[in-house]
Amino acid sequence: MSYEIPRSVQELGRDIQENQLKYHHKSVLISKEFTFDSAHHLHCYEGKCKSLHGHTYKLQVIMRGKVDSRGIAIDFGDIKRITKERVIDRLDHRYLNDVLPPMNTTAENMVVWIYEEIHQALLDEKLYPAISLDEIRLWETPTSYAAITRSMMEEDL
């Protein structure tokens, strides 16, 4: 198989038209992952986690929506900015028992709080009305995570 070096880059209006940028009308999932380091301890728990300890958490933010006329559902940079402002900057290198609302700082509690924060940011900004927060996954270790989906959040409403 031979590869050709392009002689020019594709130019809007010459090689592709604006009405061709949107390829489909399907909903798509858009995801971005983050890591942060935090310390915490658990109450009413008789395992190792009752003592002060830390984790490198991995957070996956999954959104759902239809693309606009450019073929973009949401800018990955906006997912990064929102998640950083609402979650990462508040939790990274912090003692979670001090910075989260009163709760046991389990992954199961934290994932709901994170969902609420990012969901509220999307509502506040109104930049992407066709986008919804579909799922949050929070890994406490490389093999253990808690998750919450939009349908799970809406179950008790």
C-alpha positions, 0 to 999 in steps of 0.5 A: 500500500502506498501513501500519498502526501497531500499537495494541499489541505482541504479548503471550505468552499472549494473542496467541501461545502458548509452543508456537507460538514454535518454527516448525520442526524444521530445522537452520539456519546462524547467522553473525556477522562481526567485524573486527580489526587485526593485524601480521605477516610471513611466513617462507620467502616471497619476496613483499611479505608477508615484510616486517612489515605489517598487515591489517584482517582480517574473520572470519565465524563460522558455526554450525549447529543446531536451534532450541530451544522459543523458536525460538533456535539460539544467542544472537548475543551468545554467539557474540560473547562466545565469539569476542571472548574466544577470538580477537579480544581475543588478536589485535586490534592485536597482532603475530601472530608473537608471540601465535599458537602457533609457525606461519607466520601465513598466513590458511590456518594462522590459520583452523584455529587460530581454528576450534580455539579457538571449537570448544573454547569451545563444548565447554567451555561446554556451553551449546548442545549442539545447536550445532556450529561449521560454518565459519570464514572469515578475510579477509586483504583485502577480496577474499582469504580462507581457510576451513575447514569442520567436515567438513574439520576432521574429515577427518583424525581 
